Amino acid sequence: MEGVGKTLLAAGHQTNYHEAGEGAPLFLLHGSGPGVSGWTNWAKTMPEFSDKWRVIVPDIAGFGFTEFKEGTKYDIKLWVNHLIGIMDALDIEKASFIGNSFGGAVAIGLAIFAPERVDKLVLLGTPAGEFEQTPGLRGAWVYEPSMENMRALMELFPYDKSLITDALVEARYKASAREGAQDALRKLLPKPNEEGPTIVRGFPASALEKITAPTLVVHGREDAVVPPQCGLLIANSVPNADLHLFGRCGHWVQSEQPRRFVALVRDFLSE
């Protein structure tokens, strides 16, 4: 099945991951949402880095083809421990991380709680501080599996809707329709309030200020899922951070601006 790669055990979870290339370790961490996995987020990007880096793309605990365990409390502590478990299983002492949205939040957690394991950070469309839950984040929770619903949800993410092909919708729909997948996802995401706004809480400035790793913050100016103000907060709070704001770009920076994104990140990681 597309998206199924190798398996290892980390933090008690049978963990699905993909690997390519040789060199300094580089993790690509996926976002959240129905049908998401490391493969759906990063399959096209992996070859852009595997010529120079050892690229590892895991499915984070509870997502994709990695085990979801009923009764387990899924929170940033567990996800950071899961990431450390993956590194230990692969005998990786220190790595760089490219984190997309939720994956960026997990990378931030690692950089705060285990700074010795992090070389450099690249954070794409990553939540931070507090903001009102957007229709895209709300839609991920209320989503019921169907091709029509998947297309409607995905159209909230990029600036250029032509990126949403029938093949992409079908792949994400099939993954989202696996038995128990959406029920599991709802346990990993904040439940929207029935009345009034739902407040999403990411790492506050006081926590971000503790990050010692060199950090590149990348955000789409038209990101309607995670507001650009989050990227600005991260860049203003992390001591050694740069911010690149892509115009005419939504939440999928790596897909919407692939050439410029890869050039920017390769330069940053090579410094």
Salt bridges, closest charged atoms under 4 A:
GLU19 OE1 - LYS6 NZ 3.47
GLU19 OE2 - ARG54 NE 2.54
ASP51 OD1 - ARG266 NH1 2.81
GLU70 OE1 - LYS187 NZ 2.91
ASP75 OD2 - LYS73 NZ 3.84
ASP88 OD1 - ARG117 NH2 2.81
GLU130 OE2 - ARG201 NE 3.17
GLU144 OE2 - ARG186 NH2 3.02
ASP166 OD1 - ARG151 NH2 2.37
GLU170 OE2 - LYS174 NZ 3.25
ASP183 OD1 - ARG186 NH1 3.78
GLU222 OE2 - ARG221 NE 2.58
ASP223 OD2 - HIS219 NE2 3.32
ASP223 OD2 - HIS251 ND1 2.73
